[in-house]
Amino acid sequence: MSNHALEELLTAYRPIWALNHASAIFEWDTETYMPLDGAKSRGFAQAEVALMKQRYMKTLEPLIVHVQKLQDLGDRERGVLRVLRRELEYYQKVPPSLIEELEKITAEATVVWRDARRKSDFELYTPFLEKIVELKRAEAEKLGYVGHPYNALLDLFEEDLTTIEVDRMFSGLVPELKRILEKVTTESIFPSSHPLEHIEYARDDMNRVNLEVLHVLGMPENNFRMDVSTHPFTVGMSLDDVRITTRYEGRSFRESMYSVIHECGHALYELQIDRSLEYTPLAGGTSLGVHESQSRFWENIVGRTREFTELIYPMLRKYLKFLSAYDEDQVYRYFNMVRPNSIRVAADELTYNFHIVLRYELEKKLIAGDVRVDEAPSIWNEMMEKYLGIKPKSLAEGILQDVHWSGGMIGYFPTYSLGNVLSAMILDRMQHDLDLRSTVKEGKMSVLKEWLRQHVHQWGATYSPKELQEKLFGEQYTPKPLVRYLEMKYLGEP
Ligand SMILES: [Zn+2]
């Protein structure tokens, strides 16, 4: 970026980069190594850093306005402006008092939610969720929207995404998934349960398996750490330092392994962004949906192929002695079990999106005021019955299972389905250039990584998610490739 005014803007942005870096370390430490009683002071520090960022961001306004007037901006320059303008606009439109209220209630609600989930008691949580819904609705009003108020909230997680698009995506997905699921449960080779689900593993052995898997996937050793947390996550500190976590539940080894592959997909996205973007607003993934497409690509489209099972089977046998009683084919079926389950994070490729459409429909109604919070649990259960034909055993396994709402993250869930849809679109596009399954069979992950670097990763946030899709596919979110992929895999027909 050669322009003088832009250089000035990028230099002025560096303290914000540093504050984001600090927040990322806070977040990682909070979830991994911080002692329990550190929570209060950490919350204080996090809030102060967030305020510093907000104050500092506002000082960039004159520079942003100045650069905006310049002619002949290149893609990167336009990207920098797009990202900064979005951040600035949020702080200009949403008053500090509302931000503060949201921060306070969500900090409290997260603790209450944990307790409510443990006791399976929704009433404990009701007044907090009511307040959060009310504040999120106020936030949507401040931000402004066209059509449904939920659009304003969607945009915070996925730039320019609207309910019209999400509705279209689900109406193309849901009936097809139902049809495939029905057939799979009656006539396919994929089981609904497997003895390997119940076999216990030693944590050290599993840790070795996970490190080996990361090695197979080509994670650069000097650029990451893997630690343990309650919920697996990835956080990027910089383009050279990404942290992932996993968990060890002690049985059913695939859960820990697939969470590692999933987070590795997020991590590779961050690590393969062009180094010239470091310390700029573009040094990160462009959206949650695109990020999730990367984690799903590695977890499902690569990691759940027969070829991947064959590739890692000898290594698995080496560390997990109990596998001597199971051949490659049995392990492959265990990796690809299909069973409607009330828990989202335990869902398979075929049932996962039902969990999302349910949450999406309910959130939309809550934000529009069509449904009251106290009515939500029964609506949840009705929809579970409608989409998956099951009834959650308890509220803890039903409406209280996710952390998102207590953290104020309403409008977040659709990005998970978007990620699934995009991962299959990427597979389709990739197949023009190479054959995925034979590449996996030969263990040439570097070929897949390089393709993703060139076509998705290198730009960071230079292009908005919609611009990126237009560039890569020439079209926007379509569920057709995902349906085709699932049909081929689970029914063996195009
Ligand atoms: Zn993810």
Boltz pocket constraint, residues with backbone or C-beta under 6 A from the ligand:
constraints:
  - pocket:
      binder: B
      contacts: [[A, 262], [A, 266], [A, 291], [A, 292], [A, 295]]
      max_distance: 6.0
